[in-house]
Amino acid sequence: MHSQLLSARSAGYIRRALIRDFLESELRAAVERLIASGELPPGDYPTPTLSDAKDASHGDFSSQFALAASKTAGLPPREIADRLAAAAPLGELLDSAEVAGPGFLNLRLKSAAIAKFVKEVLEKGDDLPRSVAEAPVRLNVEFVSVNPNGPITVGSGRGAAFGSTLCNVLEAAGHRVHREYYINDGTNSEQMRLFAESVRAIIEGAPIPSGGYRGEYLDGVARKVGWESAQVPLLEFQKRCGMLMIESQREDLTAFATTFDTWFSEQSLHDSGKVEECIDALIAKGAADTEPYQLEVIKKKGEPDEVKRNEQPVEEEDADQANESFEPSPPTPSPSSPGGEKGEGALATLWLRSTKFADDKDRVLRRKDGRWTYIASDVAYHKDKFNRGSAPGEKGSVAPADKLLTILGPDHHGYIGRLRAVVAALLEEQGEAAGGDATQPLSESEALLYRDPAERDACLAALEEARKKLEVVIFQIVRFVKDGKPAPMPQAGRQHLLAQGP
């Protein structure tokens, strides 16, 4: 009878409430039935509530009602839990109601019930009830953000689905979410240069350059750009090719039901002078300099960290952007060059002293040939995200974010430390983190990183604040199966996502 009641009511009720709310109401009804039947004595009982099971093997939800009601009922908690489990209707939602420990009631949902609720969510959309957060947070969520040198791939599509879903969940939880796509269109990009040269080679019938790009999509780009555009200077041609790919990516993502509030251009940070402005501020604060050395922190389990000073550092070619490693034909990196030397007409390498903020090594901001690295743009980009609309009388595109979420692919774990160091350096430069009392002297390794205890305390305080303000989320890659066996991407044909619409 109880199962029939649940079946009859669930279809209509779940449309208006979350599964947890519905099950809590069923537990309350079960307690009332136990009191009415005499299995529980009358009394002032606490309201039955559910919490997420801490261990998935115990089910989906857990209730401590029996423990809280034991004194009122004058019965052992397990006995109350046993009676409540017997009275709990299983029906279409519950697969089991089991008693564990001193009197916990664990509820396990049926897979079919969860699937049915997903269908309900998709059908009802915004008509479903939403939570009202007690302290709503303004979140800037950056995801996908691939180079504009190819279509959205399956790997990036996974990031799009993950990021869009996470944004939906955060909004449903009552937070303010701003979705952002960072366009990696910097004109210094080696990948974008090779992409443009590859397209131009196709137009002119010339060989693809060494390390260039290949793929059928390039023929389409070449046709759209046309012969006349191929005669303009390379930098202008590169911009035109990039704009075509950005529009193609936007169309693909829209067909994939993934939209963004802001498409932010990396190049705009260079054109506006914000990159140099931000780096100058870091230099003034001592977080960046051109001294010819690089520090590297070596972690040792159970021992103090070792700080290694390299007097002949090498400029490493950083990835031109952080979220995409699925290009059809990755370009060959340019040879590394000594970072601490100054040749005729050359600049000194400019270093971000990111080891002050727990990064594993200092990072190049500007190469000695004058090219800014990707991380230099990151400094200006993150400062922009934190400060939008915050100046008096300024109307930013969005209010300043309380927290930044950056979603990266599975091969970008190494970016977590450097991005956190970037944010910490900005916070320390802006004086937004209070340091300690600087009474603890520097250790031997700290003396290589910091000028004095005050700088150490300020940097570590900024790092702690950065951990709160920036969260990097890593999604897992799509894996292909061919003939029942795992297939590497080349065997799978390097299929691009979409799926261009239905």
N, C-alpha and C positions, 0 to 999 in steps of 0.2 A: 504493500500500500504506500509506504513512504517512497519507494522507488518510482512508483507511478506518479506520485505528487511532484517529485523532482523533475521527472520527464515532462510533465504537463506545464510546469512553471518555468523551467530553465530557458526554453527558447525565447519567451518574452522577457524574462527577467534579465538575462545576460546582456540583452541589447542595451539595458540601462545601467548596468553596474559591472564592475570588474569581478573576475572570478573569485578573488579573495573576499570581497564584500558579500558575494552571494553565499559562499561557504560559511562565512561567519554568521550570516542570518540563519542558515540551516542548523548550525550548532546551537544557536540560541533557541531555535524551535525544538531541537532535540532535548535540551535541558528542561524546557517547559513540559514536554511530554513525559520525561522521567519524573518530574515533580507531580504531574497530574496522575500518573499511574502508581505513585507511592514508592517508586524505586529510589527516589531522592526525597528526603524530608523537606518540607517547606523551609525557606530561610532567605536571607539577604545575600544572594550569591553574586560574585563578580561577573561582569559581562564576558562571555567567551570571545577570545581573540585568537588570531592566527599570525604567526611569523614565518618567514622563509626558513626552511630546514637548513641547518648549518652543514649537514652532510647529505649530499644528493642521494646516497644509498638509503637514507631514512625516509625519502619521499620528497614531496614538494612543499608542504606546509606542516607546521607543528603547533600544538596548543598546550599550554601549561594550566589550563582551567582546573584540571583535577587536583593539582598541587595547591592552587589558591583556594579551592572550594572545600578542601578536606576538613578544616576546622569547623566550618559552618555545617557541613553534612554529618560530621562525627563518624566519617568513614575513611579507611585508608585510601590514599590517592590512586593506587593502581585499581582498586575496586571501582572507584568512580569512573576512571578512564575506561575500564572494561565495559561498564554499562553505557557510557557515552558512545563508545565505538560500535556497540551493538545497535544503538538507536540512530546512529548517523546514517542517513540514506546514501547509498552508493550511486545508483542510477546511471545517468549518462556521463557524469563528471568524474566520479571517484572510482579508482580501481581497487583501493584498499584503505581501511582505517585500522591502524595497528597501534598497540600499546607498547611503549618501550621505557626502560629505566624505571625510575621511582613512580612514574605516572604521566609520562608524556604521551600525547595522542598524535601520531604521525599520519598525515593524509597524503595519498599518492594519486595524482591525476591520471586519467586515461589519455593516451596519446591522441586518440580520435577526438577527445573533448578539446584538447589544446588546438588541434588542427581546425576544428569547427569554429573556435573563437578567433583564430587568425582570419578565417574567411569573413567573419562578422566585422572584424576591424577594417578589412579592406573595403567591404561594402558600405559601412557606415561612415568611415573617415572622421571628419570633424564633428559628426553628430554624437560620437561616443563621449562619455563623461571624461573630464580631464581633472588632474590633481591641481590644487592650489598650493604652491610652495609657500611655506612659512617665511622663508627668506630667499626669494627668487634671485638667481645669479644671471648677470649678463655675460653670455658666452660667445666668443668668436671661434667658430670651428672651421679650420682650413683643411680641405681634403681634395683629392685627385691631383690638382696642380702639376700636370705633366708638361713636358716640353712641347711647344707647338711645332713639332717636327714629324708628326705621324698621327694616325688615327688613335682613338681610345682603344686600348688593347683589353684582352680578357682580364689580365692582371689589374689594370687600372679600373676596369669595370667592377671588379670585386671591391676595390677601395671606394668607388662611387656608391655602391649598394650599402656597404658598411657605414660610410660617413653619413649618407642621407638617412638611413634608418636610425643611427645614433642621434642625429638632430631631431628626428620625429619623436623619439622617446624622451629626450630632454625637454622638448616643448610640451609634450603631454604631461610631464612632471611639473610643469608650471614655470619653467625657466625661459628667459629671453635668449633666443639663439639667432646669431648672424652667421650665415653660410658664406664661405669665401673661397674663391679659386685664385691662386697666385699664379699669374702668367709668367713663365720663365722666358721672357723675351729680351733679356739683356743682350745688347749688341756685342758684348765681349765674349759671348758664349761660343766655345769651340764647336759644340754640337750643332748649334744653329748655323754656324758658318759652313760646316760640312754638309748640312742638309741643303742649304741654298746652292752650294757648289754642285751637289748631286743633281738637283732639279735642273740647273743651268746646263749641266753636261747632257742630260736627256734631251733638252730642247735643241742643243747644238749638235747632237749626235756624236758627242765626244765620250771617251771612257769615263766611268765613275771614278772620282778621285780616291786615292788610298784612304781607307778608313771611312769611306762615304756610306751613304744609305742606299738600300735596294728594296724593291717591293713594288707591287702593282699600283699601289696608291700614288707613287711618285709620278707615274704616267698621267694620272688624273690631275695632279697639281701642275705638272708641266703644261698640260692643255689649257688649264684655267689661267695660268699666268701669261702664257703666250710669248711669241718670239720678241715682240717689241719690249716687253718688260725685261727680258733677259739681257737687253743691251744697256740697261742702266747700271750705275756703279753697284758693286757687290753688296754694300751695306744696305742700300735702298732695296735691292732685289731680295735680300734676306728678310727685310721687314715685310715686303709684300707676300712672300711665301709663308711667313709666320702668321700673318693676318688671315690668310686663306685657311690654314690649319686650325686656327683658333675658332673660326666660324664653323668649321666642320666638326670640331670637338663639341662645341656648344650644341649643335643640332643633334649629335649622337646622344649626348647626356640628357637633353630634353626628351628625346624619344625613350630614354631609359628612366624617365620620371625623376631626374636629378636636376635640380635648379639651384642657382646661387643668387644671393643678394648683391654680392660684389665680385667683379672680375678685376683683380688688381694687377697692374702692370709693373713688373720689376724695373723695366727701363725708365718708367716715370720717376722712380727714386733717384736715378742718375741725372735725368734731365732737369729735375727740380733742385739739384744740388744737395738733397737730403743725405745721400750717402757720405759725401765729404763732410758735411756739417756734423753728422753723428760721430764719424771717426775722429774728427778734430776734438770733439768733446771727450772721447775716450782717451786720446793722447794727453790732453790737459789733465785728466784725472790719474794718469799713470797706468791705465789698463791696456794701452797699446803704445808701441815704440818701434824704432828702427835699429835697436841694438842688435849686433850680428850674432845672435845665439838663439837657440830654441830649448825650452825646458820640456822634459818628458817625465811623467810620474809613473813609476812602476809599482803596481800593487803587489804586496807580498802577504800571503795568508799568515795571520798570527804574528806579523812583524810590522814595524812602522814602514810607511811608504818610502820608497827610494826615489829621490829626485835627481835625474840625470841632466846635465847641462851639455848640450851639443854646440861646440864653437864653430862648426862648419855645417850649418843646417842646409837642408835641401828643400826647395820649393816643391810641394806636392801638387800635382794637378788634381784639384777637387772636382767632384762631379758637378756639372753645370747646374743641376737642380737635384733636389733631395727626394722627390717622391716617385720617380719613374726609372725603372731599370729594365724596361721591356721593349726598347727600341728594336726595330727589325735588324739593324746591323750596327752595333755599337762602334763608335769611332775609336781610332787608336789614339791614346793620349799623347800629347806632345812630350818630348823629352824633358825630364826635370832639369832645373838649373840651380846652381848654388844660390842660396837665399841670403847669405850674409855679405856678399861682395858687391861692390859698386863699380861697374865698368864705365867706360867713357860714354857720357850721354845717358847713363842709366840712373835709376833711383835706387835707394836702399830698400830692401824688402821690409814691409811694414807688418809687424806681428801683433795679433791679439794675444795678450798674456792670459789666455783662458785657463791655464793651470792654476791661477789664483782662485778660480771658481770651480775647482774639482774636475776640470777636463783632463784627459790623459796626456795631452800635449798642447803646446801653443800652436795657434793656427795663423796661416798667412791671410792678411787682409788685402794687401796690394803687392803684386809681384814686382820684381825690380824692373820689368819692362813697362810698368805703369798700369797694367791691367788689374782691375779690382776682381777679387774672388767672389764666389757665390756667398760666402759667409759675410762679406762686407755688406752686400745687399740685405742679408738677413738682419743685420744690426738695425739698419734704417727701417726695414719692414716691420720688425717687432715694435720698435719705438712708435711707429705710425699707428699700429693697432691699439697700443695702450693709450695713446694720447688723442685719438680722434674726438673732435668736438669738445675738448676739455679746456681750450683757451677761452678767455672771456670774450663773448660776442661771436665766437666761431661756431659755425654750423657744420659739424662733421657729418659724414654719411651715416654714421651710427654713433651712439654714445660710447664713451670709453669702456672697453671690456674689463670685467672683473677677473676673468680668467680666459686664457687661450688654450684651445685644444688643437693640436696638430696631428693629423692622421697620416702615417707613413707606411710604406710597404715593408714586407718582412725582412728585406735585406738592408734595412736602414737603422738597425739598432745602434750603430756607431754615431748616428746623428743626435741621439738623445742628450749625451753629455755636452756636445758643443752648442746645441740650441739652448740648453739650460744655462750654459756659461754666458751666452750672448745676452739672455734676459737678465741674468745676475749682474753682468757688467753694466747694463743700462740702468738697473735699479740702483746700483752703487754710485754710478755717475750722477744720477738725479737725486741722490740722498734720500731714497725712499725706504731704506732699511737701517734701523738703528743697530749699531755695533755694541760690543761688550765694553767692559771697563779697561781693557788693555793692560791688565795687571800680570797676566801670564806671559812669561818671556817666550820668545820664539825658540822652537826646537831647531836642531841642526838642519833638517830638511826644510822647515818653514822659512829659515833664513835665506834660502835660495829663491823662495817664492815671493816673500813680502819684505817691504822696507822696514817695517816695525810692527809691534803688536797691534797698534791701532788700525793699520791697514788690513792686517789679517782678520781682526774681528769684524771690520766693516765688510770685507769681502765674503766672509762666511755668513754674516747676517743677510747679505744680499742674496747669497745662494739659497738660504733657507726660504726667503721670500719668493725666490724664483720657482722653487719646488711647488709653492702654493699657486702661483699665477700661471704657470705653464705646465700642461700635461701632454706628453707625447704618447699617442696610442698606435700600436703596431697591429695591423691586420694580417691575416694569413693568406698566402697566395693560393690561386686556383691550381689544382693539379689535374692533368688530363689522363684519361684512361683510354687505351686503344686496344681492342681485342682482349679486353679484360685485364690488361697489364698497364702499369704506369708508363706514360709516354712523355718523353721530354718535349719541350716546346717545338723544336724543329720537326719532329715526327708528326706532331699534331698540326703542322702546317702554319704555325704562328698565326692562328686565326685572330682577326681583330674583332673587337666586341661586337658591334651591334649589328649586326642586328639593326641596321638602319631603319628603325621604325617597324611596324607590324608587317 
